[in-house]
């Protein structure tokens, strides 16, 4: 290229740059706006941009967030664990990228469809993984149960075979990735095993009864066979294992045991027990002999118990309730019984009632005769027997009251007179009422006069008295029990005769507290209180 042509090329490049530069600036501005989430629609005629914004709905934002959460969370974790193929995850990522692009370009419908596709597929994958986990977990559980139930094949071979067949079918379905069918087959196998467990429990119960009956009759071989049949199904069955031990423990002494049974059948229980204890002296830890001893001991105990009850009823028929109580107490020492305890309590109540009636009659007679000390003692004993007896309580209180009424009356009347003198009319009324409640039937003339005077005063001082409290409306005034602190200039009150505390407080001034006595002579009185002396 010659030196003359170079300036021409430079000019051409400059012109091209000037033409393209505005276009590049416009494109960059569009990209920046789309990055901020705002999409603008350009008219088909190439005119200026419109201001209408393609809306991004709340539901679309939710589905987009859901898609991103699934891909970044459980889907990514499953892929890292090798539980999902990389191709499937990448395909979901591509759909999410397309949805994001559609959303950025303002195609909200397409974005919503793509995000929904991502969410549906991701949730479908996770649901499938959940089914896989459930199938594997249930398979392990059923497999363990099949192993544990294997001893049941000896008795329930057909049902056990059905459970195994259902499990094998589930294995095939699991391999074929038919998880719903696999779960159904495993549940079917579990239901068969549940039924087997119930039937085996009933079978064991039946064989235990057979073994017990055989052992009671000393048919050792039959008992042995029953226990062994149980252990064939449940090798660790505690009762069957103990039964086998018991069968082995009485081999060689079956003859002696038959003799003991014969004595028991003849009603010679003490003799049978004595012979049994002789065997126990040689075999002190023999479980069967210990159990038989307990049986015989219980029979003897029950007979003694019934004998004591019969004695008690004979005493009742003869009217000897104390003897009946003693017999029933002896019976309860042999054996506890709710019904006999109730019968014993009933007899004790009858004895108590008879004694109580006698004491109440004696107390009443003594009270009527004026023998108040004797009456009080009789009623006191009655209360000891029946603390809730209203008659005994009333009688005791009346007898005691008659002894103390004079003292109580005088003391209460004196207190009433004392409180009247100090202007405490409510307290005076309280003690006057107490005096009246303990008033003897006979009073001296001086007591009658005093009582009449006090009654007259209390009646006069029983009505409210109108008074007025005056202040400067700067002092907080309160009257204890009547009204709280408040600033008043004049306050009308209606006070019952009594002694009150009037208090005045004001910031920066000395507090005033006055005791005022109100009675019927002070009707319409003005009471002034105000804080005027500074601190």
C-alpha positions in Angstrom: 0.0 0.0 0.0 1.4 3.4 -1.0 1.7 6.2 1.4 -0.9 8.2 -0.6 -3.6 5.6 0.0 -3.2 5.4 3.8 -5.1 8.6 4.6 -8.1 7.4 2.6 -8.4 4.2 4.7 -8.0 6.2 7.9 -10.9 8.4 6.9 -13.1 5.4 5.9 -12.5 3.7 9.3 -13.3 6.9 11.1 -16.6 7.3 9.2 -17.5 3.7 10.0 -16.8 4.2 13.7 -18.9 7.3 13.8 -21.8 5.4 12.2 -21.6 2.3 14.5 -20.8 4.0 17.8 -24.4 5.3 18.5 -25.8 1.8 17.6 -23.4 0.2 20.1 -24.4 2.7 22.8 -28.1 2.0 22.2 -27.6 -1.8 22.4 -25.5 -1.5 25.6 -28.3 0.7 27.2 -30.8 -2.0 26.3 -28.7 -4.7 27.9 -28.2 -2.6 31.1 -32.0 -2.1 31.3 -32.8 -5.7 30.9 -30.2 -6.6 33.6 -32.3 -4.4 36.0 -35.4 -6.5 35.3 -37.2 -3.9 33.1 -38.2 -4.9 29.6 -39.1 -2.4 27.0 -41.1 -3.1 23.8 -39.8 -1.5 20.6 -42.5 -0.6 18.0 -42.4 -2.4 14.6 -41.9 1.0 12.8 -38.6 1.5 14.6 -39.8 4.6 16.4 -38.9 5.7 19.9 -39.1 3.3 22.9 -42.5 3.0 24.6 -42.8 3.2 28.4 -45.0 0.1 28.8 -43.3 -2.5 31.0 -43.9 -6.3 30.5 -45.1 -7.3 34.0 -43.5 -10.1 36.0 -46.2 -11.6 38.1 -45.9 -12.8 41.7 -46.7 -16.4 40.8 -44.0 -16.4 38.1 -41.5 -15.1 40.6 -42.5 -17.8 43.0 -42.2 -20.6 40.4 -38.8 -19.2 39.3 -37.6 -19.2 42.9 -39.0 -22.7 43.4 -37.1 -23.9 40.3 -33.8 -22.4 41.5 -34.3 -23.7 45.0 -34.8 -27.3 43.7 -31.9 -27.2 41.3 -29.5 -25.7 43.8 -30.7 -27.8 46.7 -32.0 -31.3 46.6 -31.4 -31.9 42.9 -27.8 -30.8 43.2 -27.3 -32.9 46.3 -28.8 -36.0 44.6 -26.5 -35.5 41.6 -23.5 -35.1 43.8 -24.4 -38.4 45.6 -24.7 -40.1 42.2 -28.4 -40.7 42.5 -29.3 -38.6 39.4 -27.6 -38.7 36.0 -25.6 -35.6 35.1 -27.4 -35.5 31.7 -30.8 -35.1 33.4 -29.6 -32.4 35.7 -27.9 -30.5 32.8 -31.2 -30.7 30.8 -33.0 -29.1 33.7 -30.4 -26.4 33.9 -30.8 -25.7 30.1 -34.6 -25.3 30.6 -34.0 -23.0 33.5 -31.6 -20.9 31.3 -34.2 -20.7 28.6 -36.8 -19.6 31.1 -34.5 -16.9 32.4 -33.8 -15.7 28.8 -37.5 -15.6 28.0 -38.1 -13.7 31.2 -35.4 -11.2 30.4 -36.7 -10.7 26.9 -40.2 -10.0 28.3 -41.8 -13.3 27.1 -43.4 -14.0 30.5 -45.7 -16.8 29.2 -42.9 -18.8 27.8 -40.8 -18.2 30.9 -43.7 -19.4 33.1 -44.1 -22.6 31.1 -40.4 -23.3 31.2 -40.1 -22.7 34.9 -43.2 -24.9 35.5 -41.6 -27.6 33.4 -38.4 -27.4 35.5 -40.3 -27.6 38.8 -42.5 -30.5 37.6 -39.6 -32.5 36.4 -37.5 -31.8 39.4 -40.3 -32.7 41.8 -41.0 -35.8 39.8 -37.3 -36.8 40.1 -37.3 -36.2 43.9 -40.6 -38.1 44.3 -39.1 -41.0 42.5 -36.0 -40.9 44.7 -38.4 -40.9 47.8 -40.1 -44.0 46.5 -36.7 -45.6 46.0 -35.8 -44.8 49.6 -39.2 -46.1 50.9 -38.9 -49.2 48.9 -35.3 -49.9 50.1 -36.2 -49.2 53.8 -39.3 -51.3 53.7 -37.4 -54.1 52.0 -34.8 -54.2 54.7 -37.5 -54.2 57.4 -39.5 -57.0 55.8 -36.3 -59.0 55.2 -35.4 -58.8 58.9 -38.9 -59.8 59.9 -38.7 -62.8 57.5 -35.5 -63.9 59.1 -37.0 -63.6 62.6 -40.1 -65.5 61.6 -38.3 -68.3 60.0 -38.9 -70.7 62.9 -42.7 -70.4 62.1 -42.2 -72.4 58.9 -42.5 -75.6 60.9 -46.1 -74.9 61.7 -47.2 -72.3 59.2 -45.2 -73.3 56.1 -47.8 -72.2 53.6 -48.3 -68.7 55.0 -44.6 -68.2 55.5 -44.0 -69.2 51.9 -46.6 -66.6 50.7 -44.7 -63.9 52.6 -41.4 -65.0 51.0 -43.0 -65.1 47.6 -44.4 -61.6 48.0 -40.9 -60.4 49.1 -39.3 -62.1 46.0 -41.8 -60.4 43.8 -40.9 -57.1 45.4 -37.2 -57.7 44.7 -38.0 -58.2 41.0 -40.1 -55.0 40.9 -37.4 -53.1 42.6 -34.8 -54.2 40.0 -37.3 -53.2 37.2 -37.6 -49.8 38.9 -41.4 -50.4 39.4 -41.4 -48.7 42.8 -45.2 -48.4 43.5 -45.7 -52.1 42.7 -42.6 -53.0 44.8 -44.0 -51.1 47.8 -47.4 -52.9 47.4 -45.7 -56.3 47.4 -43.6 -55.5 50.4 -46.7 -54.3 52.3 -48.5 -57.5 51.3 -45.5 -59.5 52.7 -45.7 -57.5 56.0 -49.4 -58.1 56.3 -48.9 -61.8 56.0 -46.2 -61.7 58.7 -48.6 -59.7 61.0 -51.1 -62.5 60.6 -48.5 -65.1 61.2 -47.5 -63.3 64.5 -51.1 -63.3 65.7 -51.7 -67.0 64.8 -48.4 -68.0 66.4 -49.3 -66.2 69.6 -52.7 -68.0 69.8 -50.9 -71.3 69.1 -48.4 -70.7 71.9 -51.2 -69.8 74.3 -52.9 -73.1 73.5 -49.8 -75.1 73.9 -49.0 -73.4 77.2 -52.4 -74.5 78.6 -51.7 -78.0 77.4 -48.3 -78.0 79.1 -49.8 -76.7 82.4 -52.5 -79.3 82.5 -50.1 -82.1 81.7 -47.7 -80.8 84.4 -50.4 -80.6 87.0 -51.3 -84.3 86.2 -47.6 -85.2 86.3 -47.8 -86.2 82.6 -44.2 -85.2 82.1 -43.7 -86.3 78.5 -46.8 -84.6 77.3 -45.8 -81.4 79.1 -42.3 -81.7 77.6 -43.6 -82.1 74.1 -45.8 -79.0 74.5 -43.0 -76.8 75.8 -40.6 -78.0 73.0 -43.3 -77.2 70.4 -43.4 -73.7 71.7 -39.7 -73.3 71.7 -39.6 -74.5 68.1 -41.6 -71.4 67.2 -40.1 -69.0 69.8 -36.7 -70.2 70.9 -36.4 -67.6 73.6 -39.9 -67.9 75.1 -39.3 -67.4 78.8 -42.3 -69.3 80.1 -41.6 -72.3 77.9 -37.9 -72.4 78.9 -39.0 -72.2 82.6 -41.4 -75.0 81.9 -38.8 -77.3 80.5 -36.6 -76.6 83.5 -39.5 -77.5 85.8 -40.2 -80.8 83.9 -36.5 -81.8 84.3 -36.5 -80.8 87.9 -39.2 -83.3 89.0 -38.0 -86.3 87.1 -37.3 -88.9 89.8 -39.7 -87.6 92.4 -42.9 -88.1 90.4 -44.0 -90.9 92.8 -43.6 -88.6 95.9 -45.6 -85.9 94.1 -48.4 -88.3 93.3 -48.6 -89.2 97.0 -48.8 -85.5 97.8 -51.6 -85.0 95.3 -53.5 -87.9 96.8 -53.3 -86.3 100.3 -54.4 -83.0 98.8 -57.4 -84.7 97.1 -58.5 -86.2 100.4 -58.5 -82.8 102.1 -55.4 -83.5 104.2 -53.7 -80.3 103.1 -51.5 -79.9 106.2 -50.2 -83.5 105.7 -49.6 -82.8 102.0 -47.7 -79.6 102.8 -45.6 -81.4 105.4 -44.6 -84.1 102.9 -43.9 -81.4 100.3 -41.6 -79.5 102.7 -39.7 -82.7 103.2 -39.0 -82.9 99.5 -38.0 -79.2 99.6 -35.5 -79.8 102.3 -33.5 -82.0 99.8 -34.2 -79.7 96.8 -34.7 -76.2 98.3 -34.3 -74.4 94.9 -36.7 -76.7 93.0 -39.1 -74.4 91.1 -41.9 -76.9 90.8 -41.8 -77.8 94.5 -41.8 -74.2 95.5 -44.8 -73.5 93.2 -46.7 -76.5 94.7 -45.9 -75.3 98.2 -47.4 -71.9 97.4 -50.5 -73.5 96.0 -51.0 -75.7 99.1 -50.2 -72.8 101.4 -52.8 -70.6 99.6 -55.5 -73.3 100.0 -54.8 -73.7 103.7 -54.9 -69.9 104.0 -58.2 -69.7 102.2 -59.8 -72.3 104.5 -58.6 -70.6 107.6 -59.9 -67.3 106.2 -63.4 -68.8 105.6 -63.4 -70.3 109.1 -62.8 -66.9 110.7 -65.6 -65.3 108.6 -68.0 -68.1 109.7 -67.0 -67.4 113.4 -67.7 -63.6 112.9 -71.2 -64.3 111.5 -72.0 -66.5 114.5 -70.9 -63.7 116.9 -73.2 -61.3 115.0 -76.1 -63.6 115.3 -75.5 -63.8 119.0 -75.4 -60.0 119.3 -71.7 -60.0 120.2 -70.4 -57.4 117.8 -67.0 -57.1 119.5 -66.4 -60.8 119.1 -67.4 -60.5 115.4 -64.9 -57.7 114.9 -62.1 -59.7 116.5 -62.8 -62.7 114.2 -62.9 -60.5 111.1 -59.6 -58.8 112.1 -58.1 -62.3 112.5 -59.4 -63.2 109.0 -57.8 -60.2 107.5 -54.4 -61.1 109.0 -54.6 -64.3 107.0 -55.7 -62.7 103.7 -56.6 -59.3 102.5 -60.2 -58.8 101.2 -62.0 -55.7 100.2 -65.4 -57.1 101.0 -64.4 -58.4 104.4 -62.7 -55.1 105.2 -65.9 -53.4 104.3 -67.9 -55.8 106.5 -65.4 -55.1 109.4 -65.9 -51.3 109.0 -69.6 -51.8 109.0 -69.5 -53.7 112.3 -67.2 -51.1 113.8 -69.7 -48.4 112.8 -72.5 -50.3 114.5 -70.5 -50.5 117.7 -69.6 -46.9 117.4 -73.2 -45.9 116.8 -74.4 -47.8 119.9 -71.8 -46.1 122.1 -72.4 -42.7 120.5 -76.2 -43.0 121.1 -75.6 -43.8 124.8 -73.2 -40.8 125.2 -75.5 -38.4 123.5 -78.4 -39.5 125.8 -76.3 -39.1 128.9 -75.1 -35.7 127.7 -78.6 -34.5 127.1 -79.8 -35.7 130.5 -77.0 -33.9 132.3 -77.6 -30.7 130.4 -81.2 -30.7 131.3 -80.4 -31.3 134.9 -77.9 -28.4 135.0 -74.9 -30.7 135.4 -72.9 -28.8 132.8 -69.5 -30.4 133.5 -71.0 -33.9 133.2 -72.7 -32.9 130.0 -69.6 -31.4 128.5 -67.6 -34.6 129.3 -70.2 -36.9 127.7 -70.4 -34.8 124.6 -66.6 -34.5 124.4 -66.3 -38.3 124.4 -69.0 -38.5 121.8 -67.0 -36.1 119.6 -64.0 -38.3 120.0 -66.0 -41.2 118.5 -67.7 -39.1 115.9 -65.9 -35.8 115.2 -68.5 -34.9 112.5 -71.6 -35.6 114.7 -73.6 -32.4 114.7 -75.5 -33.3 117.8 -72.3 -34.1 119.8 -70.7 -30.9 118.6 -73.8 -28.8 119.4 -74.2 -30.4 122.8 -70.5 -29.9 123.7 -70.6 -26.3 122.6 -73.7 -25.6 124.5 -72.5 -27.3 127.7 -69.1 -25.5 127.5 -70.9 -22.3 126.7 -73.1 -22.5 129.7 -70.0 -22.9 131.9 -68.2 -20.0 130.3 -71.1 -17.8 129.2 -70.9 -15.5 132.3 -67.2 -14.8 131.8 -67.5 -14.2 128.1 -70.5 -12.0 128.5 -68.8 -9.8 131.1 -65.6 -9.5 129.1 -67.3 -8.6 125.8 -69.6 -6.1 127.4 -66.5 -4.4 129.1 -64.8 -4.3 125.7 -67.8 -2.7 124.1 -68.0 0.0 126.8 -64.2 0.7 126.4 -64.5 1.2 122.6 -67.5 3.4 123.0 -65.4 5.7 125.3 -62.7 6.0 122.6 -65.2 6.6 119.8 -64.6 3.2 118.1 -68.3 2.4 117.6 -67.9 -0.4 115.0 -65.6 -2.3 117.3 -67.9 -1.6 120.2 -70.8 -3.0 118.2 -68.7 -6.1 117.4 -68.0 -6.9 121.1 -71.5 -6.0 122.1 -72.9 -8.6 119.6 -70.4 -11.1 121.0 -71.7 -10.4 124.5 -75.3 -11.0 123.4 -74.3 -14.3 121.7 -73.0 -15.5 125.1 -75.6 -13.8 127.2 -76.6 -16.0 130.3 -80.3 -16.6 130.9 -80.0 -14.8 134.2 -78.4 -11.3 134.6 -77.7 -9.0 137.6 -79.5 -5.6 137.6 -76.2 -3.8 137.0 -75.4 -5.9 134.0 -78.9 -5.3 132.6 -78.5 -1.5 133.0 -75.1 -1.5 131.4 -76.4 -3.6 128.5 -79.3 -1.2 128.0 -77.1 1.9 128.0 -74.7 0.4 125.4 -77.5 -0.7 123.2 -79.0 2.9 123.3 -75.6 4.5 122.4 -74.9 2.0 119.6 -78.3 2.5 118.1 -77.8 6.3 118.2 -74.3 6.1 116.6 -75.4 3.6 113.8 -76.4 6.3 111.3 -74.0 8.2 108.9 -73.1 11.7 109.9 -72.7 14.5 107.2 -69.5 16.4 107.4 -67.5 18.6 105.1 -63.7 18.5 104.4 -62.2 21.9 103.5 -58.8 22.6 102.0 -56.9 25.1 99.7 -57.1 22.9 96.5 -53.3 22.7 96.6 -53.0 20.2 99.3 -53.6 16.5 98.5 -56.1 15.3 101.1 -57.0 11.7 101.9 -59.2 10.0 104.4 -58.1 6.5 105.3 -60.6 4.0 104.1 -62.8 6.6 102.5 -61.1 8.4 99.6 -57.6 8.5 98.1 -55.4 11.6 98.0 -56.9 14.4 95.9 -56.8 18.2 95.8 -60.1 19.6 97.0 -61.5 22.9 98.1 -64.6 21.4 99.7 -65.8 17.8 99.8 -69.0 16.6 101.4 -68.9 13.3 103.1 -71.3 11.0 104.9 -69.3 9.1 107.6 -70.4 6.4 110.0 -69.4 7.3 113.6 -65.8 6.1 114.1 -62.2 7.3 114.4 -60.6 8.3 111.1 -57.2 9.5 110.0 -57.2 12.6 107.8 -53.9 13.3 105.9 -52.7 16.3 103.9 -49.6 16.3 101.7 -48.1 19.0 99.4 -44.7 19.1 97.7 -42.3 21.3 99.7 -44.6 21.5 102.7 -44.7 19.6 105.9 -47.3 16.7 105.9 -50.2 17.0 108.2 -51.9 14.0 109.7 -55.0 14.3 112.0 -57.1 11.8 113.9 -60.7 12.8 113.9 -63.5 11.2 115.8 -67.0 11.3 114.3 -70.2 10.9 116.2 -73.8 11.9 116.0 -73.1 15.3 117.7 -70.9 16.5 114.8 -73.5 16.6 112.1 -72.7 19.3 109.6 -69.2 19.9 111.0 -66.5 21.5 108.7 -63.1 19.9 109.0 -60.2 22.0 107.5 -56.8 20.6 106.5 -54.1 22.2 104.4 -50.4 22.2 104.3 -49.1 25.7 104.9 -45.8 25.2 106.8 -42.9 24.8 104.4 -40.2 22.2 105.1 
